[in-house]
Amino acid sequence: MKTPSPYQKTKEQWLKDGFNHYLAKQYQQAIADFNRAIQLDPQYAIAYSNRGSVYAELEKYQQAIADFNRAIQLDPQYAKAYSGRGSVYADLNQYQQAIADCNRAIQLDPQFTEVYINRGVAYRRLNKYQQAIADYDRAIQLDPQQTIAYILRGNVYAELEKYQQAIADFNRAIQLDPHNPDATYWRELREQAQQRFQGR
């Protein structure tokens, strides 16, 4: 079976290519793919949202927000776009806007794991630790394999000097994903928590 030439691909194929390049951290290629999808359909909300996620990874925050805004304009019920924009607002230290966007995303899709993580990050940065823990709890309830939620919750527990809970969360993350490039850092977090617990 022949592979379609670039000029025969559908918008869905460009979208899939872009997502795969995004997962591979080939961000410029991902942007090019999403651009092609948008050229084929300028009303393609998911392509704008996905391109916004790439811009966020590149820390091109204003371009990311513009893409998420466009996705929301095209599809006001698109929870992922609100969550993505909320994550960018958190990166820009605009935490109330981040929480508002995450709240809207949760209204639209209460089963969307990522948005609880994003809102938890904003709550943590506002020192609202119990709200952050509640959001990480919910993310883990929805997806018990969600490694980052354990790490983030473990960090909050460590800040609250609940070292046993922190150690348990770091252990769970390492158990779930021992070959993750960040696993060495997670082990360092665990060691720090263990030292603080033993030194109490």
C-alpha positions in Angstrom: 0.0 0.0 0.0 1.5 3.3 -1.0 2.0 6.0 1.5 0.0 9.2 0.7 2.0 12.0 -0.6 2.1 15.1 1.5 -0.5 16.7 -0.7 -2.9 13.8 -0.5 -3.0 13.5 3.3 -6.2 14.4 5.1 -6.4 16.8 8.0 -6.8 13.8 10.3 -3.6 12.3 9.0 -1.7 15.6 9.5 -3.2 15.8 13.0 -2.0 12.3 13.8 1.5 13.0 12.4 1.7 16.2 14.5 0.7 14.3 17.6 3.3 11.6 17.1 6.0 14.3 16.5 4.8 16.1 19.6 5.2 12.9 21.7 8.7 12.4 20.2 9.5 16.0 21.2 10.0 16.9 17.5 8.3 20.2 18.1 9.0 22.1 14.9 7.9 19.2 12.8 4.7 18.9 14.9 4.0 22.6 14.3 4.4 22.1 10.6 2.0 19.1 10.7 -0.6 21.1 12.6 -0.2 24.0 10.2 -1.0 21.7 7.3 -4.1 20.4 9.1 -5.2 24.0 9.7 -4.6 24.9 6.0 -6.9 22.1 5.0 -9.6 23.1 7.6 -9.2 26.6 9.2 -12.1 25.7 11.6 -10.2 22.6 13.0 -10.3 23.3 16.7 -8.3 20.3 17.8 -5.4 21.3 15.5 -5.2 24.8 17.1 -5.3 23.3 20.5 -2.6 20.7 19.8 -0.4 23.4 18.2 -1.0 25.5 21.3 0.4 22.6 23.4 3.5 22.5 21.3 4.0 26.3 21.7 3.6 25.8 25.4 6.3 23.2 25.5 8.6 25.7 23.6 7.6 28.4 26.2 6.1 30.5 23.4 3.3 31.3 25.7 1.5 34.1 23.8 1.3 32.0 20.7 0.0 29.1 22.8 -2.7 31.3 24.4 -3.7 32.6 20.9 -4.1 29.0 19.7 -6.1 27.9 22.7 -8.3 31.0 22.4 -8.9 30.2 18.7 -9.8 26.5 19.6 -12.2 27.7 22.3 -13.8 30.2 19.9 -14.3 27.4 17.4 -15.5 24.9 19.9 -16.6 26.4 23.3 -17.2 22.9 24.7 -13.6 21.7 24.1 -12.3 20.9 27.6 -8.7 20.2 26.5 -8.3 23.8 25.2 -9.4 25.3 28.5 -7.0 22.9 30.3 -4.1 23.7 28.0 -4.7 27.5 28.4 -5.0 27.0 32.1 -1.6 25.3 32.2 0.0 28.2 30.3 -1.6 30.7 32.7 0.0 28.8 35.6 3.3 28.9 33.9 2.8 32.7 33.6 2.0 32.9 37.4 -1.6 33.9 36.5 -3.0 31.3 38.9 -6.5 32.6 39.3 -7.0 32.6 35.5 -5.5 29.1 35.5 -7.9 27.8 38.1 -10.9 29.4 36.3 -9.9 27.7 33.0 -9.4 24.4 34.8 -12.8 24.7 36.5 -14.4 25.2 33.1 -12.7 22.2 31.7 -13.9 20.1 34.6 -17.4 21.3 34.1 -17.2 20.1 30.5 -15.4 16.9 31.2 -15.2 15.7 34.8 -13.3 12.6 33.8 -10.4 14.5 32.2 -7.4 13.5 34.4 -4.9 16.1 33.1 -7.0 19.1 34.2 -7.0 18.0 37.8 -3.2 17.9 37.7 -3.0 21.4 36.1 -5.4 22.8 38.7 -3.4 21.1 41.4 -0.3 22.8 40.3 -2.0 26.2 40.4 -3.3 25.5 43.9 0.1 24.4 45.1 1.7 27.6 43.9 -0.9 29.6 45.8 0.0 27.5 48.9 -3.5 26.0 48.9 -2.0 22.6 49.7 -5.2 20.7 50.6 -6.9 21.7 47.4 -3.8 20.6 45.5 -3.8 17.2 47.2 -7.5 16.8 46.5 -6.9 17.4 42.8 -4.0 15.0 42.7 -6.1 12.4 44.6 -8.8 12.8 41.9 -6.3 12.4 39.1 -4.9 9.2 40.6 -8.5 7.9 41.2 -9.2 8.5 37.5 -5.9 7.1 36.3 -3.9 5.1 38.9 -1.0 4.9 36.4 -0.6 8.7 36.4 3.0 8.9 37.5 3.3 12.7 37.6 0.3 13.0 40.0 2.2 10.9 42.6 5.3 13.0 42.2 3.4 16.3 42.6 1.4 15.0 45.5 4.6 13.7 47.1 6.2 17.1 46.8 3.2 18.7 48.6 3.3 16.1 51.3 7.0 16.8 51.8 6.3 20.6 52.0 3.7 19.8 54.7 6.4 17.6 56.5 4.2 14.5 55.9 7.3 12.5 54.9 5.9 9.0 55.1 3.2 9.9 52.6 5.7 11.7 50.4 8.0 8.6 50.4 5.1 6.3 49.6 4.2 8.6 46.6 7.8 8.8 45.3 8.1 5.0 45.6 4.9 4.5 43.7 6.1 6.7 40.9 9.4 4.9 40.6 7.6 1.6 40.7 5.3 2.7 37.9 8.0 4.1 35.6 11.5 3.1 36.7 13.1 3.9 33.4 11.7 7.4 33.1 14.5 10.0 32.5 13.3 11.8 35.7 13.4 8.6 37.9 16.9 9.6 39.2 15.5 12.9 40.4 12.5 11.1 42.0 14.9 8.9 43.9 16.7 12.0 45.1 13.3 13.4 46.3 12.6 10.1 48.1 16.0 10.2 49.8 15.5 13.8 51.0 12.1 12.8 52.4 13.6 9.8 54.2 16.4 11.9 55.7 14.0 14.5 56.9 11.7 11.8 58.4 14.5 10.1 60.2 15.9 13.4 61.5 12.7 14.4 63.1 
